[in-house]
Amino acid sequence: MRLLTSAGAWRGAFVLLALGLCAWLAATAQAQSVVATITVGSGPARVAVNPTTNRIYVTNQFRNTVSVIDGASNAVIATIPVGNSPVGVDVNPTTNRIYVANFSLNGGISVIDGASNTVITTIPVAAGRPALVAVNPTTNRGYATLPNNDRVVVFDLVSNTVVGAPIPVGTFPTGIDVNLTTNRIFTANQVSNNVSVIDGTSNTVIATVPVRNGPIGAGANSIANRVYLTNFADNSVSVIDGTSNTVVATVRVGMNPLGVQANVTSNRIYVANNGSNNVSIIDGTSNTVAATVLVGASPQGVAANPVTARAYVANHAEDTVSVIQDVGAPTATPTRTATATVTATPTLTPAPTPIVVPAVPAPPTSGQAGTPCTVAQNSTCGITGAASGSFTLNSPNRLTVTATGSPAAAPGSTPRLFIPTTGGVETFLCTPVGAVQPFATTCTATPVGTPLQGATVTVRFALIGGLATQDVTGIVNGPGSGLTVAQAIALVPPSGQPGQPCAIGVGQTCPVAGVVNGNGAVTSSMRWALTVPVPAGVAAGVVPVAVLSTTQGLQGFPCAPIVAGAGTVACVGTTAGNALAGSTATVVLAPGVTAVGIVNGTIAAPLLPPPPIVLPPPPSPLIPAPPAPFAAAAQAPGVPVVPEAGTLPLLGGALFALGGVWLARGRRRNAG
């Protein structure tokens, strides 16, 4: 009988224990649970809470807005447009101003007035793209990480201006928070696997603390003087003592922890596990996980309201915010901690959503404006650098680029290619990277336009957590949109009549007829105005070269760039020499792509020298020259030879005759 009584007592005690355990489990589940799910904008990234107004601010990265949630009704009461790709957000509860880091080129930091829910100014950040932001209401200073520049920028909360030069920190800083007790700022350096500690008075790095792999988020409990760093690639949280700047504990949490924030009242720390779609709640006293709460897809940011004991989680892939109602004090029983942690079993955890790099913001255009890397069909442009590959001009065009991301690239994520072309900056998705290093990708595309000569090709990789990206680049090089004048001249043979210009007089013109048509006018040199039809397949931006055979050899000049949609292109320029008559006017658009016309004109006969002046023969001498010695000439048959009388005998005979006439006349006068 006693045995039965004893057995019954044990059974009763067991039943009571089981009922008590079930009641405790139910109470625990109710203590940390999602009490609301709020739809916000596209790609919610980070969350900030103003405990004074009970307003919650959520950055919508893909919608370029901030959603304002009323903490009492869990309803969105305003949507505020900000800059491109807003990510980081923090609140100054003293002034009720909200600061939003726009992670884009020239995005700056938007300053929102919490009373009117309007942007009152934007702080320009010329040094880079701000990612995450933290403010110190006591010192009126704000801090933003610049991941692509390995810097932290400091700005004044009163004047809304940047203060001093950016502070160099570790490699690819992302997460940032301020320890208000010590006025020290902590940055999570994602690639260098450490934390930079900045003194808020001197704005200098006073310590560098090594942590685990891929630190990405930072959250400080200024009352407990502890700082918490999420190690995305290590599934852990590093706990740093704010006085010694050393790691005092490492807490294992869910997959790919990202955002982190502490409830300074309850000393509970909330960790958004991006890969396991849940939130780990750490007891700040024991540095153990007190609870795990299932939330939406790909949670990134988390913020706590110490007044209401609620935490708000941004579910990046679901466009929602999960509201967790927590207890006011952490649990102390280790066995209960273990039991509560089991609430998020692997079988109930949804698969993490793969990260896909968005198309915006795109890198700025680059390269030679309007100048394609090639114009000839089936020709190829190379791409060299960390991103490498080739482009082939064809119908359709073909582009292939390969690149490898850094060790901080998000496993399984899908990179994106950006390439400046004659049609603008075109973008295409690449193949997903693997689950382990090396994180290589191949981008295959058919661009509409032709890549610009000298353009920067960008392959953008998502980093762990999807918060930030890293660009891998290469440079486009090809035959170009045209040749230099010297290159074009080398492709054209001489032509025309050597030494015979088509015109020589100033103002005279030489018409050009054929595919190339127009004319050249003689000045001190020769001025040309030619028109050329644009051949099919020649891209906009090509700069043709006109080449002519002149009296000074082959000479040329560049034409105007080809305009998209234009049927002709003008070639206006000057050659030092005059074009040769009958020569060709050749316009070279690319190797093997030419147009030709014939230069016509009046061939000018060379000027003849004046006729020589013919002088009369000199007069005969007064004294005749002595006769030449007589020589009998050869007698031709049948021709008599008459000897030539000598000059002196003839003269003597003439004088004798005149004397006889004179004597005869004298006798007659005497006789009469």
C-alpha positions as CSV (number, residue, x, y, z in Angstrom):
1,M,0.0,0.0,0.0
2,R,2.9,2.4,0.8
3,L,4.5,1.5,-2.5
4,L,1.4,2.5,-4.4
5,T,1.1,5.7,-2.5
6,S,4.8,6.5,-3.2
7,A,4.4,5.7,-6.9
8,G,1.3,7.9,-7.1
9,A,3.1,10.7,-5.5
10,W,5.9,10.5,-8.0
11,R,3.4,10.4,-10.9
12,G,1.6,13.5,-9.5
13,A,4.9,15.3,-9.1
14,F,5.9,14.5,-12.6
15,V,2.6,15.8,-14.0
16,L,2.9,19.0,-12.0
17,L,6.5,19.5,-13.3
18,A,5.4,18.9,-16.9
19,L,2.6,21.3,-16.5
20,G,4.9,23.9,-15.0
21,L,7.4,23.5,-17.8
22,C,4.8,23.9,-20.4
23,A,3.5,27.0,-18.7
24,W,7.0,28.4,-18.6
25,L,7.6,27.6,-22.2
26,A,4.4,29.3,-23.1
27,A,5.3,32.4,-21.1
28,T,8.8,32.4,-22.6
29,A,7.4,32.2,-26.1
30,Q,5.0,35.0,-25.3
31,A,7.7,37.1,-23.7
32,Q,9.8,37.3,-26.9
33,S,7.5,37.2,-29.9
34,V,6.6,39.1,-33.1
35,V,3.6,41.2,-32.3
36,A,3.3,43.0,-35.6
37,T,4.6,42.9,-39.2
38,I,4.5,46.3,-41.0
39,T,4.8,46.7,-44.7
40,V,7.3,49.4,-45.7
41,G,9.1,50.4,-48.9
42,S,11.3,48.3,-51.2
43,G,14.5,46.9,-49.6
44,P,14.3,48.1,-46.0
45,A,17.9,48.2,-44.8
46,R,18.3,49.9,-41.4
47,V,16.1,51.1,-38.5
48,A,16.4,53.8,-35.9
49,V,14.1,54.7,-33.0
50,N,13.4,57.9,-31.2
51,P,12.3,56.7,-27.8
52,T,11.1,60.2,-26.9
53,T,8.5,60.4,-29.7
54,N,8.1,56.6,-30.1
55,R,8.7,57.0,-33.8
56,I,10.6,54.4,-35.9
57,Y,12.5,55.3,-39.1
58,V,13.2,52.7,-41.8
59,T,15.5,53.3,-44.8
60,N,14.0,51.8,-48.0
61,Q,17.2,51.3,-50.1
62,F,15.5,50.5,-53.4
63,R,12.8,53.1,-53.1
64,N,15.0,56.1,-52.0
65,T,12.6,56.8,-49.2
66,V,12.3,56.6,-45.4
67,S,9.2,55.1,-43.8
68,V,8.1,56.6,-40.5
69,I,6.2,54.2,-38.2
70,D,4.1,55.2,-35.2
71,G,5.2,53.0,-32.4
72,A,1.8,53.1,-30.7
73,S,-0.3,52.0,-33.7
74,N,2.5,50.1,-35.6
75,A,1.4,52.0,-38.8
76,V,3.3,53.9,-41.4
77,I,2.4,57.5,-41.0
78,A,4.7,59.1,-43.5
79,T,7.1,58.3,-46.4
80,I,9.9,60.8,-46.9
81,P,11.9,61.0,-50.2
82,V,15.7,61.2,-49.5
83,G,18.8,60.6,-51.6
84,N,19.7,57.6,-53.8
85,S,20.2,54.2,-52.1
86,P,19.6,55.2,-48.4
87,V,21.0,52.7,-46.0
88,G,22.2,54.0,-42.6
89,V,20.0,56.0,-40.2
90,D,20.3,57.4,-36.7
91,V,18.3,59.8,-34.5
92,N,19.2,62.7,-32.3
93,P,16.4,62.5,-29.8
94,T,17.4,65.9,-28.3
95,T,16.7,67.8,-31.5
96,N,14.3,65.3,-33.1
97,R,16.3,65.2,-36.2
98,I,17.0,62.1,-38.2
99,Y,20.2,61.5,-40.3
100,V,20.1,59.2,-43.3
101,A,23.3,58.0,-45.2
102,N,22.6,57.8,-48.9
103,F,25.0,55.1,-50.2
104,S,25.5,56.6,-53.6
105,L,27.8,58.9,-55.4
106,N,27.2,62.5,-54.3
107,G,24.3,61.1,-52.2
108,G,25.4,62.8,-49.0
109,I,23.5,62.7,-45.7
110,S,19.8,63.7,-45.6
111,V,18.7,65.6,-42.5
112,I,15.0,65.1,-41.6
113,D,13.0,67.2,-39.2
114,G,11.1,64.7,-37.1
115,A,8.2,67.2,-36.4
116,S,7.4,67.9,-40.0
117,N,8.8,64.7,-41.6
118,T,10.6,66.6,-44.3
119,V,14.2,66.8,-45.4
120,I,15.5,70.2,-44.3
121,T,19.0,69.8,-45.8
122,T,21.5,67.4,-47.3
123,I,25.0,67.4,-46.0
124,P,27.3,66.9,-49.1
125,V,30.0,64.2,-48.6
126,A,32.6,64.7,-51.4
127,A,35.0,62.1,-50.0
128,G,32.8,59.1,-50.9
129,R,29.5,57.2,-50.5
130,P,28.3,57.2,-46.9
131,A,26.9,53.8,-45.8
132,L,26.1,53.8,-42.1
133,V,25.7,56.7,-39.7
134,A,25.8,57.3,-35.9
135,V,25.3,60.5,-33.9
136,N,26.4,61.8,-30.5
137,P,23.8,64.2,-29.1
138,T,26.1,65.3,-26.3
139,T,28.9,66.6,-28.6
140,N,26.6,67.4,-31.6
141,R,28.8,65.3,-33.8
142,G,27.8,62.7,-36.4
143,Y,29.9,60.0,-38.0
144,A,29.4,58.1,-41.3
145,T,31.4,55.2,-42.8
146,L,32.8,55.5,-46.3
147,P,33.4,51.8,-47.3
148,N,34.8,52.5,-50.7
149,N,37.4,54.9,-49.3
150,D,38.3,53.2,-46.0
151,R,37.4,56.4,-44.2
152,V,35.0,57.9,-41.6
153,V,33.6,61.3,-42.2
154,V,32.7,63.7,-39.3
155,F,29.9,66.2,-39.5
156,D,28.5,68.9,-37.2
157,L,24.8,68.4,-36.1
158,V,24.3,72.2,-35.7
159,S,25.8,73.6,-38.9
160,N,25.1,70.4,-40.9
161,T,28.6,70.6,-42.5
162,V,31.5,68.2,-42.7
163,V,34.2,68.8,-40.1
164,G,37.8,68.3,-41.1
165,A,39.3,65.6,-43.3
166,P,37.9,62.1,-43.3
167,I,39.5,59.7,-40.8
168,P,41.5,56.7,-42.1
169,V,40.3,53.5,-40.6
170,G,40.5,49.8,-41.5
171,T,39.5,48.2,-44.9
172,F,35.9,48.6,-45.9
173,P,34.3,50.1,-42.8
174,T,30.5,49.5,-42.6
175,G,28.9,49.4,-39.1
176,I,29.5,52.3,-36.7
177,D,28.2,53.4,-33.3
178,V,29.1,55.8,-30.5
179,N,29.9,55.0,-26.9
180,L,28.4,58.0,-25.3
181,T,30.1,57.3,-22.0
182,T,33.6,57.5,-23.4
183,N,33.0,59.6,-26.5
184,R,34.6,56.9,-28.6
185,I,33.4,55.7,-32.0
186,F,33.7,52.1,-33.1
187,T,33.8,51.1,-36.8
188,A,33.4,47.5,-38.1
189,N,36.0,47.1,-40.8
190,Q,34.6,44.3,-42.9
191,V,37.6,43.3,-45.0
192,S,40.5,43.8,-42.6
193,N,38.6,41.9,-39.8
194,N,39.1,44.5,-37.1
195,V,37.5,47.4,-35.3
196,S,38.9,51.0,-35.4
197,V,38.4,53.0,-32.1
198,I,38.2,56.7,-32.8
199,D,38.6,59.3,-30.1
200,G,35.7,61.8,-30.5
201,T,37.8,64.7,-29.2
202,S,40.8,64.4,-31.5
203,N,39.1,62.5,-34.3
204,T,42.0,60.1,-34.5
205,V,42.2,56.3,-34.3
206,I,43.5,55.4,-30.8
207,A,43.2,51.6,-31.1
208,T,42.6,48.8,-33.6
209,V,40.9,45.7,-32.1
210,P,41.1,42.3,-34.0
211,V,37.8,40.4,-34.2
212,R,36.4,37.4,-36.1
213,N,35.8,37.2,-39.9
214,G,33.7,39.8,-41.6
215,P,32.7,42.3,-38.9
216,I,29.8,44.3,-40.4
217,G,27.6,45.7,-37.6
218,A,28.4,47.7,-34.5
219,G,26.2,48.5,-31.5
220,A,27.1,50.1,-28.2
221,N,25.6,49.9,-24.7
222,S,26.9,53.1,-23.2
223,I,25.6,52.3,-19.7
224,A,27.3,48.9,-19.5
225,N,30.3,50.3,-21.4
226,R,30.2,47.4,-23.9
227,V,30.4,47.4,-27.7
228,Y,29.0,44.5,-29.8
229,L,30.4,43.7,-33.3
230,T,28.6,41.2,-35.6
231,N,31.0,38.9,-37.5
232,F,29.0,38.0,-40.6
233,A,31.3,35.3,-41.9
234,D,31.8,33.7,-38.5
235,N,28.2,33.6,-37.2
236,S,29.3,35.3,-34.0
237,V,29.3,38.5,-32.0
238,S,32.5,40.0,-30.5
239,V,32.0,41.8,-27.2
240,I,34.5,44.7,-26.6
241,D,35.2,46.3,-23.3
242,G,34.8,50.1,-23.8
243,T,37.6,50.9,-21.4
244,S,40.4,48.5,-22.4
245,N,39.3,48.2,-26.0
246,T,39.8,44.4,-25.9
247,V,37.5,41.5,-26.8
248,V,36.1,40.1,-23.6
249,A,33.7,37.5,-25.1
250,T,32.6,35.9,-28.3
251,V,28.9,34.8,-28.5
252,R,27.7,32.3,-31.1
253,V,24.5,33.4,-32.8
254,G,22.6,32.6,-36.0
255,M,23.7,32.6,-39.6
256,N,25.4,35.7,-41.0
257,P,24.6,38.2,-38.3
258,L,24.3,41.7,-39.6
259,G,22.6,44.5,-37.6
260,V,23.0,44.8,-33.9
261,Q,21.7,47.2,-31.2
262,A,21.4,47.1,-27.4
263,N,18.5,48.0,-25.1
264,V,20.4,50.0,-22.6
265,T,17.7,49.6,-19.9
266,S,17.4,45.8,-20.0
267,N,21.0,45.2,-21.1
268,R,19.7,42.9,-23.9
269,I,21.4,42.9,-27.3
270,Y,19.4,42.2,-30.5
271,V,21.2,40.6,-33.5
272,A,19.6,40.3,-36.9
273,N,20.8,37.1,-38.5
274,N,20.6,37.7,-42.2
275,G,21.2,34.1,-43.2
276,S,18.8,32.3,-40.8
277,N,16.0,34.8,-40.8
278,N,15.9,35.3,-37.1
279,V,17.0,37.5,-34.2
280,S,19.3,36.4,-31.5
281,I,18.7,38.1,-28.1
282,I,21.8,38.2,-26.0
283,D,21.9,38.7,-22.2
284,G,24.5,41.4,-21.8
285,T,25.3,40.2,-18.2
286,S,26.1,36.6,-19.1
287,N,27.0,37.0,-22.8
288,T,24.8,34.1,-23.7
289,V,21.8,33.9,-26.1
290,A,18.7,34.3,-24.1
291,A,16.2,33.8,-26.9
292,T,15.9,33.4,-30.7
293,V,12.9,34.9,-32.5
294,L,11.9,34.0,-36.1
295,V,11.3,37.1,-38.3
296,G,11.0,37.9,-42.0
297,A,13.3,37.2,-44.9
298,S,16.9,38.5,-44.9
299,P,16.8,40.7,-41.8
300,Q,19.4,43.5,-41.9
301,G,18.9,46.3,-39.5
302,V,17.5,46.2,-35.9
303,A,16.7,48.9,-33.4
304,A,15.4,48.8,-29.8
305,N,13.1,51.1,-27.9
306,P,14.2,50.9,-24.2
307,V,10.9,52.6,-23.1
308,T,8.6,50.0,-24.6
309,A,11.0,47.0,-24.6
310,R,10.3,46.5,-28.3
311,A,12.7,45.8,-31.1
312,Y,12.2,46.6,-34.8
313,V,13.7,44.4,-37.5
314,A,14.1,45.4,-41.2
315,N,13.4,42.4,-43.4
316,H,15.3,43.4,-46.5
317,A,14.0,40.7,-48.9
318,E,10.4,40.9,-47.7
319,D,9.8,44.7,-47.5
320,T,8.5,44.5,-44.0
321,V,9.4,45.4,-40.4
322,S,9.0,42.8,-37.7
323,V,8.0,44.2,-34.2
324,I,9.3,42.1,-31.3
325,Q,7.9,42.5,-27.9
326,D,10.6,41.6,-25.4
327,V,10.7,41.4,-21.6
328,G,12.1,44.1,-19.4
329,A,14.9,42.0,-17.9
330,P,17.0,39.1,-19.2
331,T,16.4,35.5,-18.1
332,A,19.0,34.1,-15.7
333,T,18.5,30.4,-15.8
334,P,20.9,28.8,-18.2
335,T,18.6,25.8,-18.7
336,R,15.8,28.1,-19.8
337,T,18.1,29.9,-22.1
338,A,18.9,26.7,-23.8
339,T,15.3,25.7,-24.1
340,A,14.3,29.1,-25.5
341,T,17.0,29.0,-28.1
342,V,15.5,25.8,-29.5
343,T,12.5,27.8,-30.7
344,A,14.2,28.5,-34.0
345,T,15.1,25.0,-35.2
346,P,16.9,24.5,-38.5
347,T,13.8,22.8,-39.9
348,L,11.7,25.9,-39.4
349,T,14.3,28.4,-40.7
350,P,13.5,29.5,-44.3
351,A,16.4,29.4,-46.8
352,P,18.3,32.6,-47.0
353,T,17.3,34.8,-49.9
354,P,20.2,35.1,-52.4
355,I,21.6,38.7,-52.7
356,V,21.3,40.2,-56.2
357,V,23.2,43.5,-56.9
358,P,20.7,46.1,-57.9
359,A,20.9,48.1,-61.1
360,V,21.0,51.4,-59.3
361,P,23.0,53.4,-58.5
362,A,25.1,52.8,-61.7
363,P,28.7,54.1,-61.9
364,P,29.1,57.3,-63.9
365,T,29.9,57.1,-67.6
366,S,33.6,57.1,-68.6
367,G,35.8,56.8,-71.6
368,Q,36.0,59.0,-74.7
369,A,32.5,60.5,-75.1
370,G,30.8,59.4,-78.3
371,T,33.9,57.4,-79.4
372,P,33.3,53.6,-79.7
373,C,36.1,51.2,-79.2
374,T,35.7,49.9,-82.7
375,V,33.5,50.5,-85.8
376,A,34.4,47.6,-88.2
377,Q,32.1,44.7,-88.2
378,N,33.5,41.5,-86.6
379,S,36.3,43.5,-85.0
380,T,37.1,43.1,-81.3
381,C,37.9,45.3,-78.3
382,G,39.8,44.0,-75.4
383,I,39.1,44.6,-71.7
384,T,42.1,44.5,-69.4
385,G,42.4,44.8,-65.6
386,A,41.0,43.0,-62.6
387,A,37.9,42.6,-64.8
388,S,38.9,41.3,-68.2
389,G,37.3,40.0,-71.3
390,S,36.4,41.1,-74.8
391,F,33.7,42.8,-77.0
392,T,32.9,41.9,-80.6
393,L,31.0,44.2,-82.9
394,N,28.4,42.1,-84.7
395,S,24.7,41.5,-85.0
396,P,24.1,41.0,-82.2
397,N,27.1,42.4,-80.3
398,R,28.9,40.0,-77.9
399,L,30.5,40.9,-74.6
400,T,32.2,38.5,-72.1
401,V,33.8,39.7,-68.9
402,T,35.2,37.7,-65.9
403,A,36.1,38.9,-62.5
404,T,36.7,37.7,-59.0
405,G,35.4,39.3,-55.8
406,S,37.2,39.9,-52.6
407,P,37.0,37.4,-49.7
408,A,34.3,39.6,-48.2
409,A,31.9,38.9,-51.2
410,A,28.6,37.4,-50.2
411,P,28.6,33.7,-51.0
412,G,26.0,32.7,-53.6
413,S,25.3,36.4,-54.5
414,T,24.8,37.6,-58.0
415,P,27.2,40.4,-59.2
416,R,26.2,42.9,-61.8
417,L,28.1,44.3,-64.8
418,F,28.1,48.0,-65.8
419,I,29.6,49.2,-69.1
420,P,29.5,52.6,-70.7
421,T,28.5,52.4,-74.4
422,T,27.4,54.6,-77.2
423,G,23.9,53.9,-76.0
424,G,24.6,54.9,-72.3
425,V,25.7,53.0,-69.3
426,E,24.3,49.5,-69.9
427,T,24.0,46.9,-67.1
428,F,23.6,43.1,-67.0
429,L,23.5,40.4,-64.3
430,C,26.4,38.0,-64.1
431,T,26.6,34.4,-62.9
432,P,26.2,33.9,-59.1
433,V,29.4,33.4,-57.2
434,G,30.1,30.1,-55.4
435,A,29.6,29.3,-51.7
436,V,33.3,29.4,-51.0
437,Q,36.3,31.3,-52.3
438,P,37.3,32.3,-54.9
439,F,34.2,34.3,-55.6
440,A,34.5,34.3,-59.4
441,T,31.8,35.3,-61.9
442,T,31.3,35.5,-65.7
443,C,29.2,38.2,-67.3
444,T,27.9,37.4,-70.8
445,A,25.8,40.0,-72.5
446,T,24.7,41.6,-75.8
447,P,24.9,45.3,-75.4
448,V,22.9,47.5,-77.7
449,G,25.7,50.1,-78.1
450,T,29.4,49.8,-78.6
451,P,31.7,50.2,-75.6
452,L,33.4,53.6,-75.4
453,Q,37.1,53.7,-76.0
454,G,38.9,53.9,-72.7
455,A,35.7,53.2,-70.7
456,T,35.8,51.6,-67.3
457,V,33.9,48.3,-67.1
458,T,32.6,47.6,-63.6
459,V,31.7,44.3,-62.1
460,R,29.9,45.0,-58.8
461,F,30.0,42.3,-56.1
462,A,27.7,42.3,-53.1
463,L,29.5,42.0,-49.8
464,I,28.4,39.8,-46.9
465,G,25.1,40.9,-45.6
466,G,24.1,42.7,-48.8
467,L,24.6,46.1,-47.2
468,A,27.6,47.2,-49.2
469,T,29.2,46.4,-52.6
470,Q,32.7,46.4,-54.0
471,D,33.6,47.2,-57.6
472,V,36.1,45.3,-59.7
473,T,37.1,47.2,-62.9
474,G,38.8,46.9,-66.2
475,I,39.5,49.3,-69.1
476,V,38.2,49.0,-72.7
477,N,40.8,49.2,-75.5
478,G,40.1,48.7,-79.2
479,P,41.0,49.9,-82.7
480,G,39.0,53.0,-81.9
481,S,36.3,54.9,-83.7
482,G,38.8,56.3,-86.2
483,L,42.4,56.5,-87.1
484,T,44.9,59.3,-86.6
485,V,45.7,61.4,-89.6
486,A,49.1,59.7,-89.9
487,Q,47.4,56.2,-89.7
488,A,44.9,57.2,-92.4
489,I,47.6,58.6,-94.7
490,A,49.5,55.3,-94.4
491,L,46.4,53.5,-95.9
492,V,46.0,55.7,-99.0
493,P,48.2,55.4,-102.1
494,P,49.3,58.5,-104.0
495,S,47.3,59.5,-107.1
496,G,46.9,62.2,-109.7
497,Q,49.3,63.8,-112.3
498,P,52.6,64.4,-110.5
499,G,53.5,68.0,-110.4
500,Q,50.3,69.2,-112.0
501,P,48.0,71.0,-109.5
502,C,44.3,71.1,-110.1
503,A,44.5,74.9,-109.8
504,I,47.1,77.5,-109.0
505,G,45.4,80.9,-108.8
506,V,44.1,82.2,-105.5
507,G,40.3,81.9,-105.5
508,Q,40.3,79.1,-108.1
509,T,38.4,75.9,-107.0
510,C,38.8,72.3,-107.8
511,P,35.5,70.3,-107.7
512,V,35.4,66.8,-106.2
513,A,32.9,64.3,-107.6
514,G,32.1,60.8,-106.6
515,V,31.0,59.2,-103.3
516,V,33.0,62.0,-101.7
517,N,31.9,65.3,-103.2
518,G,32.6,69.0,-102.6
519,N,35.4,71.3,-103.6
520,G,38.7,72.8,-102.6
521,A,39.6,76.5,-102.9
522,V,43.1,77.8,-103.4
523,T,44.2,80.3,-100.7
524,S,47.7,80.5,-99.5
525,S,47.1,76.8,-98.9
526,M,44.0,74.9,-100.0
527,R,40.7,74.9,-98.1
528,W,38.4,71.9,-98.5
529,A,34.7,71.4,-97.9
530,L,33.6,67.8,-98.5
531,T,30.6,65.7,-97.8
532,V,30.6,61.9,-97.3
533,P,27.7,59.4,-96.9
534,V,27.9,57.4,-93.7
535,P,28.3,53.7,-94.7
536,A,26.1,51.1,-93.0
537,G,27.6,49.6,-89.9
538,V,29.7,52.7,-88.9
539,A,28.8,53.7,-85.4
540,A,28.0,57.2,-84.1
541,G,31.0,59.0,-82.8
542,V,33.4,57.9,-85.5
543,V,35.8,60.6,-86.6
544,P,36.8,60.0,-90.3
545,V,40.0,61.4,-91.9
546,A,40.1,63.0,-95.3
547,V,43.3,62.3,-97.3
548,L,44.4,64.0,-100.6
549,S,47.4,63.8,-102.9
550,T,48.9,67.3,-103.1
551,T,52.0,69.0,-104.6
552,Q,53.6,68.4,-101.1
553,G,52.7,64.7,-101.0
554,L,49.8,62.9,-99.1
555,Q,48.1,65.2,-96.6
556,G,45.0,64.9,-94.5
557,F,42.7,66.3,-91.8
558,P,40.0,65.0,-89.5
559,C,36.3,65.2,-90.3
560,A,33.5,65.9,-88.0
561,P,32.3,63.0,-85.7
562,I,29.5,61.0,-87.1
563,V,26.2,61.8,-85.5
564,A,23.7,59.0,-84.6
565,G,21.1,58.8,-87.3
566,A,22.8,61.2,-89.7
567,G,23.2,60.1,-93.4
568,T,26.3,62.2,-94.1
569,V,29.3,63.7,-92.4
570,A,31.2,66.9,-93.3
571,C,34.9,67.0,-93.8
572,V,36.2,70.6,-93.6
573,G,39.9,71.3,-93.4
574,T,43.1,72.5,-95.0
575,T,46.0,71.0,-96.8
576,A,49.3,72.9,-97.2
577,G,49.8,71.7,-100.8
578,N,47.4,72.0,-103.8
579,A,45.7,68.8,-104.8
580,L,47.0,67.1,-107.9
581,A,44.7,67.1,-111.0
582,G,42.9,63.8,-111.4
583,S,43.8,62.6,-107.8
584,T,41.5,61.0,-105.4
585,A,39.9,62.5,-102.3
586,T,39.7,59.6,-99.9
587,V,37.8,59.6,-96.6
588,V,39.0,56.8,-94.2
589,L,36.5,55.8,-91.6
590,A,38.3,52.7,-90.4
591,P,40.8,50.2,-91.7
592,G,39.1,48.9,-94.9
593,V,36.2,51.3,-94.7
594,T,36.7,54.2,-97.1
595,A,34.9,56.5,-99.5
596,V,36.5,58.1,-102.6
597,G,35.9,61.1,-104.9
598,I,37.9,62.5,-107.9
599,V,39.5,65.9,-107.8
600,N,39.0,67.8,-111.1
601,G,40.3,71.1,-112.4
602,T,41.9,73.0,-115.2
603,I,45.4,71.8,-115.6
604,A,47.5,75.0,-115.9
605,A,50.3,74.9,-118.7
606,P,53.6,76.0,-117.4
607,L,54.7,79.5,-118.3
608,L,57.2,79.7,-121.3
609,P,60.3,81.8,-121.0
610,P,60.4,84.9,-123.3
611,P,61.9,84.4,-126.8
612,P,65.6,85.2,-127.0
613,I,66.7,88.6,-128.4
614,V,68.3,88.3,-131.9
615,L,71.2,90.8,-132.4
616,P,72.1,92.0,-135.9
617,P,75.4,90.8,-137.3
618,P,78.4,93.0,-136.6
619,P,79.5,95.5,-139.3
620,S,82.3,94.6,-141.8
621,P,85.8,95.8,-141.0
622,L,87.1,98.9,-142.8
623,I,90.2,97.0,-144.0
624,P,89.2,93.8,-145.6
625,A,90.8,90.7,-144.4
626,P,93.5,89.2,-146.5
627,P,92.2,86.6,-149.0
628,A,92.3,83.0,-148.1
629,P,95.0,81.1,-149.9
630,F,93.7,79.8,-153.2
631,A,92.9,76.2,-153.4
632,A,91.4,74.6,-156.3
633,A,88.1,73.1,-155.5
634,A,87.3,69.7,-156.7
635,Q,85.6,70.0,-160.0
636,A,82.3,68.4,-160.3
637,P,81.7,66.5,-163.6
638,G,80.3,68.9,-166.3
639,V,80.5,72.0,-164.2
640,P,83.1,74.6,-165.3
641,V,85.2,76.2,-162.6
642,V,85.3,80.0,-162.7
643,P,88.3,81.3,-160.7
644,E,87.3,84.0,-158.2
645,A,89.0,87.3,-158.8
646,G,91.1,88.6,-156.0
647,T,89.9,91.7,-154.2
648,L,93.0,93.9,-154.9
649,P,93.2,93.3,-158.7
650,L,89.6,94.2,-159.0
651,L,90.1,97.4,-157.0
652,G,93.1,98.3,-159.1
653,G,91.2,97.7,-162.3
654,A,88.4,99.9,-161.2
655,L,90.7,102.8,-160.3
656,F,92.5,102.4,-163.7
657,A,89.2,102.6,-165.5
658,L,88.1,105.7,-163.6
659,G,91.4,107.4,-164.4
660,G,90.9,106.7,-168.1
661,V,87.5,108.3,-168.1
662,W,88.9,111.3,-166.4
663,L,91.7,111.8,-169.0
664,A,89.3,111.5,-171.9
665,R,87.0,114.2,-170.5
666,G,90.0,116.5,-170.1
667,R,91.1,116.1,-173.8
668,R,87.6,117.1,-174.9
669,R,87.5,120.2,-173.0
670,N,91.0,121.2,-174.3
671,A,89.9,120.5,-177.9
672,G,86.8,122.6,-177.6
